[in-house]
């Protein structure tokens, strides 16, 4: 297939799976034995410390950051690790979406033409991309195996999250073998690299991994940070609240839900600022105290936070 340049990218505020899946899928499409494409992997934001650790470990550079496809002279794109337009490139509605590889719900998504679309309820977009390599019989470079593994580890918290699909365990083992790493040792080192929060401002903390959702007419921002010490983050509560209130004022969010996740003990603290605290309390069956509450066993925004918020806001 001959096409002009096609940009491949994950969502805004890219996490490790957004970067790993887009890098790997861009390579796959460019080297596909059944029809190559002139793909370029790009990012919609700077990488976080966890992703930087993975890139450095496997000797790769972060994709360059772009803001608009049209400014790049590109009118065709491929999305990985997202499909909702508010999480995508700024001019997503003005370009042709050739394809989507994702593992999230489908919402706020429409196209003028048919497209390639593969969405599965697995632990990461990287899991899907890995199987596409197998289907095509395409050899996986060691470094890209490492990035797909890193994306899977990140999104499933080393296969401990309820979003982990039974197939992900084998995928992780196979990718670790190709990447020549010890799954547990590398995985924990990577996750811990992303928990160094002390050097970040409150504004940076609430934007490390944040997505906006339209819930029954409300614009809800749901952010998450991983840590090994929830009290250390809560010690900055006043600072975090001020940053969230500023973000609400600037961006018109109705609510901002901030998830502080303990990657060792698999629990989270939920901080809610906005117009509907009662809906957040109903969603998680808890009572907010000083705008926050403990949520035992919660580590997954996708499975343990967003669906519950959606149900509560729609009630």
C-alpha positions in Angstrom: 0.0 0.0 0.0 1.4 3.4 -1.0 0.4 6.4 1.1 1.9 9.6 2.1 3.4 9.9 5.6 1.1 8.4 8.3 1.6 9.6 11.9 1.2 6.9 14.6 0.7 8.1 18.2 -0.9 7.3 21.6 -3.0 9.6 23.7 -2.2 12.9 25.2 0.0 12.8 28.4 1.5 9.6 27.0 2.2 6.8 29.4 4.5 3.8 28.8 1.9 1.8 26.9 1.0 4.8 24.7 4.7 5.1 23.7 5.5 1.4 23.5 2.5 0.5 21.5 2.8 3.4 19.0 6.5 2.8 18.5 6.0 -0.8 17.9 3.0 -0.5 15.6 4.6 2.2 13.5 7.5 -0.3 13.0 5.1 -3.1 12.2 3.2 -1.1 9.6 6.4 0.2 8.0 7.8 -3.4 7.8 4.7 -5.4 7.2 5.2 -8.2 4.7 1.6 -7.7 3.4 2.0 -4.0 2.5 4.2 -1.4 4.1 3.2 2.2 5.0 5.3 5.3 5.4 4.7 5.6 9.1 6.3 7.9 11.7 5.8 7.4 15.4 5.2 10.7 17.3 4.0 11.6 20.7 1.4 14.1 22.0 3.4 15.1 25.0 6.7 14.6 26.8 7.3 11.1 28.2 7.2 10.6 32.0 10.0 9.2 34.2 8.8 5.6 34.0 8.7 5.7 30.2 12.1 7.5 30.1 13.5 4.7 32.2 12.3 2.1 29.7 13.5 4.0 26.7 16.9 4.5 28.2 17.2 0.9 29.3 16.6 -0.3 25.7 18.7 2.4 24.1 15.8 4.2 22.4 15.0 7.9 22.0 11.5 9.3 22.8 9.4 10.1 19.7 9.2 13.8 18.9 6.3 15.7 20.2 3.7 17.1 17.8 0.6 19.2 18.4 -1.2 19.1 15.1 -1.3 16.6 12.2 -2.0 19.4 9.7 1.0 21.4 10.8 3.0 18.3 10.0 1.5 18.2 6.5 -0.1 14.9 7.3 -3.8 14.0 6.8 -3.8 10.3 7.8 -3.1 9.0 11.3 -3.2 5.7 13.3 -4.2 5.8 17.0 -2.9 3.4 19.6 -3.9 3.1 23.3 -6.9 5.5 22.8 -9.9 6.3 20.6 -11.8 9.1 22.4 -11.3 12.3 20.5 -10.7 14.5 23.5 -7.7 12.3 24.3 -6.2 12.6 20.8 -4.3 15.1 18.6 -5.8 18.6 18.5 -7.1 18.3 14.9 -8.3 14.7 15.0 -11.6 15.5 13.5 -9.9 17.1 10.4 -7.8 14.1 9.5 -8.4 10.5 8.2 -8.1 7.9 10.9 -6.6 4.9 9.1 -6.7 2.6 12.1 -7.0 2.2 15.8 -5.3 -0.3 18.2 -6.7 0.0 21.7 -7.9 -1.7 24.9 -10.3 0.9 26.3 -14.0 1.5 25.9 -15.2 3.1 22.6 -16.7 6.5 23.2 -16.9 9.9 21.4 -15.6 8.2 18.2 -16.8 8.7 14.6 -15.2 8.6 11.2 -16.3 9.5 7.7 -14.8 6.3 6.2 -14.3 2.6 7.2 -11.1 1.9 9.1 -8.9 -0.8 10.5 -9.9 -1.1 14.2 -8.8 -3.6 16.7 -10.0 -3.2 20.3 -9.7 -6.0 22.8 -10.2 -6.1 26.6 -6.6 -7.0 27.4 -4.1 -5.4 29.7 -2.4 -3.1 27.3 -2.4 -1.9 23.7 1.1 -3.4 23.5 -0.4 -6.8 24.1 -2.5 -6.4 20.9 0.5 -5.1 18.9 2.6 -8.1 20.0 0.1 -10.5 18.6 0.0 -8.6 15.4 3.7 -9.2 15.0 3.0 -12.9 15.5 0.2 -13.0 13.0 2.4 -11.4 10.3 5.4 -13.6 11.2 7.5 -10.4 11.6 10.6 -10.6 13.8 10.5 -8.3 16.8 13.5 -6.2 17.5 14.8 -6.6 21.1 14.3 -3.0 22.0 10.7 -2.9 20.8 9.9 -6.1 22.6 11.2 -4.3 25.7 9.0 -1.3 25.1 5.9 -3.5 24.5 6.7 -5.4 27.7 7.1 -2.1 29.5 3.7 -0.9 28.3 2.1 -4.1 29.6 3.9 -3.9 32.9 2.9 -0.3 33.3 -0.8 -0.7 32.5 -1.2 -3.9 34.6 1.2 -2.9 37.5 3.3 -5.9 36.8 0.3 -8.2 36.1 -1.4 -7.4 39.4 -4.2 -5.1 38.1 -7.7 -6.5 37.5 -7.3 -5.3 33.9 -4.8 -8.1 33.4 -6.2 -10.5 30.8 -5.3 -14.2 31.2 -3.4 -14.0 27.9 -1.2 -11.2 29.2 0.8 -13.5 31.4 2.2 -15.5 28.4 2.6 -12.3 26.5 4.7 -10.8 29.3 6.9 -14.0 29.5 7.4 -14.1 25.8 8.3 -10.4 25.5 10.7 -10.7 28.4 12.5 -13.5 26.7 12.9 -11.5 23.5 13.9 -8.4 25.4 16.3 -10.5 27.5 15.2 -9.2 30.9 14.0 -10.8 34.1 10.2 -9.9 34.2 9.9 -9.3 37.9 13.2 -7.6 38.4 12.9 -5.3 35.4 9.2 -4.7 36.0 9.7 -3.5 39.6 12.7 -1.3 38.7 10.6 0.4 35.9 7.6 0.9 38.1 9.7 2.4 40.9 11.3 4.8 38.4 7.9 6.3 37.9 7.3 6.9 41.6 9.9 9.6 42.2 7.4 12.4 42.8 9.3 14.6 45.2 11.0 16.6 42.5 7.7 17.3 40.7 5.4 20.3 41.2 1.8 19.8 42.1 0.9 20.9 38.6 3.1 18.2 37.2 1.7 15.6 39.5 -1.9 16.1 38.5 -1.0 15.9 34.8 1.4 13.0 34.7 -1.3 10.5 33.7 -4.6 12.3 33.2 -7.5 11.8 30.8 -10.7 13.7 30.3 -14.1 11.9 30.1 -17.5 13.2 29.1 -19.9 11.8 31.7 -23.5 12.6 31.1 -22.7 16.2 30.1 -20.0 16.7 32.8 -16.4 17.1 31.8 -14.5 14.9 34.3 -10.7 14.8 34.5 -9.4 11.6 36.0 -5.7 11.6 36.9 -3.5 9.0 38.5 0.0 8.8 40.0 1.8 5.7 41.3 3.8 5.8 44.5 5.2 3.6 47.2 4.1 6.1 49.9 0.6 7.5 49.8 1.1 9.6 53.0 4.1 11.3 51.4 1.8 12.5 48.5 -1.0 13.5 50.9 1.4 15.7 52.8 1.1 18.0 49.8 -2.7 18.0 49.9 -3.1 21.8 50.1 -0.7 22.2 47.2 -2.5 19.6 45.1 -5.9 21.1 45.8 -4.7 24.5 44.6 -3.3 23.0 41.4 -6.5 21.1 40.7 -8.7 24.1 41.3 -6.5 26.1 38.9 -6.8 23.3 36.3 -10.6 23.3 36.7 -10.7 27.1 36.3 -8.5 27.0 33.2 -9.9 24.0 31.4 -13.6 24.1 32.5 -13.6 20.7 34.1 -16.7 20.0 36.2 -14.8 17.6 38.4 -11.2 16.5 38.9 -10.7 13.0 40.4 -7.1 12.4 41.4 -6.1 8.8 42.1 -3.0 8.2 44.3 -2.0 4.5 43.9 0.2 2.5 46.1 1.9 0.0 43.7 3.2 -2.2 46.5 0.0 -2.7 48.5 -2.4 -2.2 45.6 -4.6 0.5 47.2 -5.5 4.1 46.3 -6.5 7.3 47.8 -9.1 9.3 45.9 -9.0 13.1 45.9 -12.1 14.8 44.5 -12.5 18.5 43.7 -15.4 19.8 41.8 -19.2 20.2 41.4 -20.3 16.6 42.1 -18.6 15.2 45.2 -21.8 13.3 46.1 -21.6 11.4 42.8 -18.0 10.4 43.5 -19.0 9.2 47.0 -21.8 7.1 45.5 -19.5 5.7 42.9 -17.1 4.3 45.4 -19.4 3.9 48.4 -17.2 6.0 50.7 -17.4 9.3 52.4 -14.9 12.1 51.5 -13.1 13.6 54.4 -11.2 16.8 53.5 -12.0 16.0 49.9 -10.4 12.6 49.9 -11.0 9.0 50.9 -9.2 5.6 50.9 -10.2 3.1 48.2 -9.0 -0.4 49.1 -7.8 -2.7 46.4 -8.1 0.0 43.6 -5.3 0.3 41.2 -6.9 0.5 37.8 -8.5 3.8 36.5 -10.0 2.0 33.5 -11.7 -0.8 35.5 -12.1 0.4 39.0 -12.7 4.1 38.7 -14.0 5.3 35.3 -16.9 2.7 35.0 -18.0 3.5 38.6 -17.9 7.2 37.9 -19.8 6.7 34.6 -22.6 4.8 36.4 -22.9 7.3 39.2 -22.9 10.4 36.9 -25.5 8.7 34.6 -27.8 7.8 37.5 
